[in-house]
Amino acid sequence: MRAGRALRPLLLLAPLALLVAGCGVAEPSEEKATDEARDAAKTVGERLYGQRPRTAEEAGREAAGMEGVEVMRVDGTSTHDGDGLELVVRTSGSAYNSTFDLEEITVRRCFAVRVSPRSEWREKPRDVDCPDSLPLDFGPAPEPPQLPERELRAKLPRVPEGGLADEAEVRRVIAALDMDPAIRSEVKAEDGRVGVLLLVPGDGFGPQDCLLARVDPGATEVWVPPRIQRMRGEAGCTVSNALHPAPPPH
């Protein structure tokens, strides 16, 4: 009888031992849900990773546009100033273990995501307390300045064949255009013709937004270079390309 009583607790523990041996130690659902929330925060760092410079507003807006991500705070001015940026984001995660849980466990957690040229790929976000404030609202991104293609085409001088384009006259036309101050202009004369560049400064990574024109005896042209010529490292958005246009891509 004593031996039977001693074996009874062991028999009761046997199913649990088999469960542990077969499946490993069960991770608490809250911890698993927190890991899922952390992975969601990690994707913010992955999206913002790289050498492309971003202001605090640009980085915050991009992160806030990701599904399930709330941006609670942004510290710093830009990714390339000082120590870069640190974004505090709030994400959620869920987990369910039918053995232990009556229903799915959902958590909301905050993490600090570091963004700078020295950030590591897939860097682990730091657990932080959530601020008491509401998530930041960045609103839509501002529209880039519009290049005055139609106005430029209408106002540039037409020079008859055998004549000479007047650089001073072209400069007066450019100066009189109602352009956004962010648009940069360049005018250059060469061999009796005048080239014009109107450029919206970009971030150095995506295609530039530019407009080219050439006042030539017998022909005045205004055009936008092909996208591939406006990419980083290409010379599509230069006044030289206005005077000596590169052949179109095949």
Protein Blocks (a to p, Z undefined) as FASTA:
>chain_A
ZZmmmmmmmmmmmmmmmmmmmnopaddfklmmmmmmmmmmmmmmmmmgcjbdcdfklmmm
mmmmpghiacfbdcdjbfkgcjbpadddddddddddfklpmbdcdddddddddddfkbce
hiacddddddfbdcddebjadddddddfklmmmmpccddehiacdfklmmmmmmmpccdf
klccddddeehiacdddddddehlaccddddddddehiacdddddfklmpghiaklcfkl
mmmccdddZZ
